[in-house]
Amino acid sequence: MPTTVHIKEVGFSYDRGLPPAGSSLEYVFKVWIDDGATPPVMLSWTPFEQEFLLYDEGIPRPGTTVADWDATLSGTWAESWRWRSIRWRQLSESRDMYECRATATTRGVVCPEPNVLRSDQTRLRRTEMYRRLDPANDAAAGTSLAASNYVDKNGFPRQFDVPQIVITIQALWDTSNPDYGYPDLTVWSPHTNKRNSSAFLGFATGSVLFEGIEVVPEEHEYVRLTWTFIWDGWFHMEQQPELEYDQKPILNATDNAETVKWFQPFGSTYAIHQFFEPYELEYLTNGWLAFATNDLECPALVKSGAMAGSTKPPLEGNLVLFPEEA
């Protein structure tokens, strides 16, 4: 028997959240089915029995985008919104009339909100100290420490705790982006255990080590990228004495280590600031103050290009939307 499906939009709501929260849309429809006759006769049905017919007639299908549902929105903000749930409720006015609530969400970022999040934690690195001295800068690697301020006894060093800060930076990546898909870790992996070749997040050159990147499932099509960096008060260096043939420190007349040099176990450096775009670095360095005081406009926040030597922009998978497009 021929049928006619009636879908009437009766409500709409929009909830915009700041990162790390997402945003949501909800459409509310009133739905009934009749026999298509004149006058029409309402048919008895349930959404469970007619689920696929309802998708064909215009009810959103979970997992598809809002742009898939409404082709007129193709190429706009709707590309990054996906239908997550379809809820049905039988209306009291008629046992054959239902309310449908369709919810779509996104974790995309609307300019100029930050799309990166930073967390810091202090810790200590236990090392050996022969001289009570701190390196002045990264250039101290390989140089001898002054022959004073001895703390060793007969060449045996004291244990010393160097302050460190563990910095983690997180961002969401949309794996459904047709241009990029899953993040390519070969972009970052060659730079593991390299130190910053220039100032980074306000820290001095050579003091921040890139420890690595992690990708873990977040929800739906998103994965979370986590970069880990370590700032070190000694620029990641160690104090090493010159040794005798028996591997004991060469001693001077006061029975202290004669010659002690700064040793750098992480000799390679890289411009790790290139992992992020200028506006991301601005936010990671100064927080919301970057937006509160610099009067940044959306055009100034557009991504400027790919990371050097890569084929994929580092965060291009995390869609940045602009108000004029929405």
C-alpha positions as CSV (number, residue, x, y, z in Angstrom):
1,M,0.0,0.0,0.0
2,P,1.5,3.4,-0.9
3,T,2.3,5.6,2.0
4,T,3.3,9.3,2.6
5,V,5.8,10.2,5.3
6,H,5.3,13.7,6.8
7,I,8.3,15.3,8.5
8,K,7.7,18.7,10.0
9,E,10.5,20.6,11.7
10,V,9.2,22.1,14.9
11,G,12.3,23.1,16.9
12,F,16.0,23.8,16.8
13,S,18.7,24.4,19.4
14,Y,22.5,25.2,19.3
15,D,25.0,24.7,22.1
16,R,28.4,26.1,21.4
17,G,31.2,24.9,23.8
18,L,34.7,26.1,24.3
19,P,37.6,23.6,23.9
20,P,38.0,21.0,25.2
21,A,34.2,20.7,25.2
22,G,32.4,20.2,21.8
23,S,29.4,21.9,20.3
24,S,26.0,20.5,19.5
25,L,22.9,21.0,17.4
26,E,19.5,19.6,17.9
27,Y,16.7,19.5,15.4
28,V,13.2,18.5,16.5
29,F,10.7,17.0,14.1
30,K,7.1,15.9,14.2
31,V,6.6,12.8,12.1
32,W,3.6,10.8,11.0
33,I,2.7,8.5,8.1
34,D,-0.6,8.3,6.2
35,D,-2.0,6.3,3.3
36,G,-1.6,9.2,0.8
37,A,-5.4,9.2,0.1
38,T,-7.8,12.1,0.0
39,P,-8.7,12.5,2.8
40,P,-5.6,10.8,4.3
41,V,-5.8,8.2,6.9
42,M,-3.0,8.0,9.5
43,L,-1.3,4.6,9.6
44,S,-0.2,2.7,12.7
45,W,3.6,2.4,12.8
46,T,6.7,2.6,15.0
47,P,10.1,4.3,14.2
48,F,11.9,1.0,14.9
49,E,9.9,-0.8,12.1
50,Q,10.2,2.1,9.6
51,E,13.8,3.2,10.4
52,F,15.3,2.9,6.9
53,L,12.2,4.4,5.2
54,L,12.5,7.4,7.5
55,Y,16.2,7.9,6.5
56,D,15.2,7.9,2.9
57,E,12.5,10.4,3.5
58,G,14.7,12.9,5.3
59,I,15.4,11.9,8.9
60,P,19.1,12.3,9.5
61,R,21.2,9.1,9.6
62,P,23.6,8.7,12.5
63,G,27.3,8.9,11.4
64,T,26.6,11.1,8.4
65,T,27.3,14.9,8.3
66,V,24.8,17.7,8.4
67,A,26.0,18.5,4.9
68,D,25.1,15.0,3.8
69,W,21.6,15.6,5.2
70,D,21.2,19.0,3.6
71,A,23.1,19.3,0.3
72,T,22.6,23.1,0.2
73,L,25.1,23.3,3.1
74,S,27.9,21.4,1.2
75,G,31.3,23.0,1.6
76,T,30.2,25.0,4.7
77,W,30.4,24.6,8.5
78,A,28.0,21.6,8.1
79,E,30.8,19.4,6.8
80,S,32.4,19.1,10.3
81,W,29.1,18.3,12.1
82,R,28.0,14.7,12.4
83,W,24.7,13.2,13.5
84,R,25.3,11.3,16.7
85,S,21.9,10.2,18.0
86,I,18.2,10.0,16.8
87,R,15.7,9.9,19.7
88,W,12.0,9.1,19.2
89,R,9.1,9.8,21.6
90,Q,5.4,9.0,21.0
91,L,3.3,12.1,21.3
92,S,0.2,12.2,23.5
93,E,-1.9,13.8,20.8
94,S,-1.8,10.6,18.7
95,R,-0.4,7.2,19.2
96,D,0.7,7.2,15.6
97,M,2.6,10.6,15.8
98,Y,6.1,10.8,17.0
99,E,8.6,13.5,18.1
100,C,12.1,13.0,16.6
101,R,15.1,14.7,18.2
102,A,18.2,14.5,16.0
103,T,21.5,15.6,17.6
104,A,24.7,16.5,15.7
105,T,28.0,17.4,17.4
106,T,31.4,18.7,16.4
107,R,34.8,19.1,18.2
108,G,35.9,21.6,15.5
109,V,37.1,25.0,16.6
110,V,35.5,28.3,15.7
111,C,38.0,31.2,15.2
112,P,39.5,32.7,17.3
113,E,39.2,29.9,19.9
114,P,42.4,28.0,20.6
115,N,42.6,24.5,19.2
116,V,45.5,23.5,21.4
117,L,45.7,22.8,25.1
118,R,48.8,22.9,27.4
119,S,49.5,21.2,30.7
120,D,52.7,21.6,32.8
121,Q,54.0,19.5,35.7
122,T,57.2,20.0,37.7
123,R,59.6,17.1,38.5
124,L,63.3,16.5,39.4
125,R,66.1,14.8,37.5
126,R,68.7,13.1,39.7
127,T,72.2,13.6,38.4
128,E,75.8,13.8,39.7
129,M,77.5,17.1,40.7
130,Y,81.2,17.7,41.0
131,R,81.1,21.5,41.0
132,R,78.4,23.7,42.5
133,L,77.7,25.4,39.2
134,D,74.8,25.8,36.7
135,P,75.4,26.1,33.0
136,A,74.9,29.7,31.8
137,N,73.3,28.6,28.5
138,D,73.2,25.9,25.9
139,A,76.6,26.9,24.6
140,A,78.3,25.6,27.8
141,A,78.2,22.0,26.4
142,G,81.8,20.7,26.1
143,T,83.4,23.4,28.2
144,S,85.3,22.9,31.4
145,L,83.8,24.0,34.7
146,A,85.7,26.4,36.8
147,A,88.3,24.8,39.2
148,S,86.4,25.9,42.3
149,N,83.1,25.3,44.1
150,Y,84.1,21.7,44.7
151,V,81.4,19.4,46.1
152,D,83.0,15.9,45.3
153,K,85.0,14.0,47.9
154,N,88.0,12.1,46.5
155,G,86.4,12.2,43.1
156,F,83.0,10.9,44.3
157,P,80.2,13.3,43.3
158,R,77.2,14.4,45.2
159,Q,73.8,13.5,44.1
160,F,71.9,16.6,42.8
161,D,68.3,17.1,41.6
162,V,67.9,19.3,38.5
163,P,64.5,21.0,38.2
164,Q,62.4,20.0,35.2
165,I,59.0,20.9,33.7
166,V,57.1,18.3,31.7
167,I,55.0,20.2,29.1
168,T,52.2,18.4,27.3
169,I,50.3,20.0,24.4
170,Q,47.1,18.4,23.1
171,A,44.9,18.8,20.1
172,L,42.1,16.9,18.4
173,W,42.5,15.5,14.9
174,D,39.5,14.7,12.7
175,T,40.4,11.4,10.9
176,S,37.4,11.8,8.6
177,N,39.0,14.7,6.9
178,P,39.3,13.4,3.3
179,D,42.6,15.3,2.8
180,Y,44.5,13.9,5.7
181,G,42.9,10.9,7.4
182,Y,44.9,9.4,10.2
183,P,47.8,11.6,11.5
184,D,51.2,10.7,9.9
185,L,53.6,10.3,12.8
186,T,56.6,10.2,10.5
187,V,56.3,14.0,10.4
188,W,57.3,14.2,14.1
189,S,59.2,11.0,14.9
190,P,62.5,12.0,13.3
191,H,62.7,14.9,15.8
192,T,62.3,12.8,18.9
193,N,65.0,13.6,21.6
194,K,66.0,16.8,19.9
195,R,66.2,20.1,21.7
196,N,64.8,23.5,20.7
197,S,67.1,25.4,18.3
198,S,65.5,28.7,19.3
199,A,63.3,30.0,22.1
200,F,60.2,27.9,22.6
201,L,57.1,28.8,24.8
202,G,59.3,31.4,26.5
203,F,62.0,28.9,27.4
204,A,65.7,29.4,26.4
205,T,67.3,27.8,23.4
206,G,68.4,24.3,24.0
207,S,66.5,23.9,27.3
208,V,63.4,22.1,25.9
209,L,63.6,18.4,24.7
210,F,61.0,16.9,22.4
211,E,60.3,13.6,24.0
212,G,57.7,12.3,21.5
213,I,54.0,12.3,20.4
214,E,51.1,10.0,21.3
215,V,47.9,9.4,19.4
216,V,44.9,7.9,21.2
217,P,41.3,7.5,20.3
218,E,39.1,10.3,21.6
219,E,35.5,9.8,20.4
220,H,33.8,9.1,17.2
221,E,36.1,10.1,14.3
222,Y,38.5,12.1,16.5
223,V,41.9,11.1,17.9
224,R,43.9,13.1,20.4
225,L,47.5,14.1,19.7
226,T,49.7,14.7,22.7
227,W,53.2,16.2,22.3
228,T,55.5,15.9,25.3
229,F,58.3,18.3,25.9
230,I,60.7,18.6,28.9
231,W,62.3,21.8,30.1
232,D,65.5,21.2,32.0
233,G,67.3,23.7,34.3
234,W,70.7,22.3,33.2
235,F,69.8,22.3,29.5
236,H,69.7,18.5,29.8
237,M,73.4,18.4,30.4
238,E,75.5,16.4,32.9
239,Q,78.8,17.1,34.7
240,Q,81.4,14.6,33.6
241,P,85.0,14.4,35.0
242,E,88.0,13.3,32.9
243,L,89.0,9.8,33.9
244,E,92.1,7.7,34.6
245,Y,92.8,4.5,32.7
246,D,90.9,2.7,35.5
247,Q,87.8,4.9,34.9
248,K,88.3,6.8,38.1
249,P,88.3,10.6,38.0
250,I,91.7,12.3,37.7
251,L,92.2,14.1,41.1
252,N,94.0,17.4,41.8
253,A,96.1,18.3,44.9
254,T,92.9,18.8,47.0
255,D,91.6,15.3,46.1
256,N,88.8,16.7,43.9
257,A,88.1,15.9,40.3
258,E,90.7,17.8,38.3
259,T,88.8,18.5,35.1
260,V,85.0,18.4,34.8
261,K,83.2,19.3,31.6
262,W,79.6,19.8,30.7
263,F,78.3,16.9,28.6
264,Q,75.2,17.1,26.4
265,P,73.6,13.6,25.8
266,F,71.1,15.2,23.4
267,G,73.3,16.8,20.8
268,S,70.8,17.4,18.0
269,T,68.5,20.4,17.8
270,Y,65.5,21.2,15.7
271,A,63.1,24.2,15.3
272,I,60.4,22.4,17.3
273,H,58.3,25.6,17.3
274,Q,57.4,24.6,13.7
275,F,55.2,21.9,15.0
276,F,52.7,24.6,15.7
277,E,51.4,27.7,13.8
278,P,52.1,31.2,15.1
279,Y,48.7,31.8,16.6
280,E,48.9,28.4,18.4
281,L,52.3,29.4,19.8
282,E,50.9,32.7,20.9
283,Y,48.1,31.0,22.8
284,L,50.4,28.3,24.2
285,T,52.8,30.9,25.5
286,N,50.4,33.6,26.8
287,G,47.1,31.8,27.2
288,W,43.9,33.7,26.7
289,L,45.9,36.9,27.2
290,A,47.0,36.4,23.6
291,F,43.4,37.1,22.5
292,A,42.5,39.6,25.2
293,T,45.3,42.1,24.5
294,N,46.5,41.6,20.9
295,D,43.1,42.2,19.2
296,L,43.7,39.3,16.8
297,E,41.3,39.0,13.9
298,C,40.3,35.8,12.2
299,P,42.2,36.5,9.0
300,A,45.4,36.9,11.0
301,L,44.8,33.4,12.5
302,V,44.6,31.5,9.3
303,K,47.2,28.7,9.1
304,S,50.2,29.8,7.2
305,G,51.5,26.5,5.8
306,A,52.9,23.1,6.4
307,M,55.6,22.2,8.8
308,A,59.0,22.3,7.2
309,G,59.8,19.0,5.5
310,S,56.4,17.6,5.8
311,T,53.5,16.8,3.5
312,K,50.8,17.4,6.1
313,P,50.2,20.6,8.1
314,P,50.5,19.5,11.8
315,L,46.9,20.4,12.8
316,E,45.1,20.8,9.6
317,G,43.0,17.8,10.4
318,N,41.5,19.9,13.3
319,L,39.1,22.1,11.2
320,V,39.1,25.8,12.0
321,L,35.9,27.5,11.1
322,F,35.3,31.2,10.6
323,P,32.1,33.1,11.5
324,E,31.6,34.4,8.0
325,E,31.5,30.8,6.7
326,A,28.9,29.8,9.3
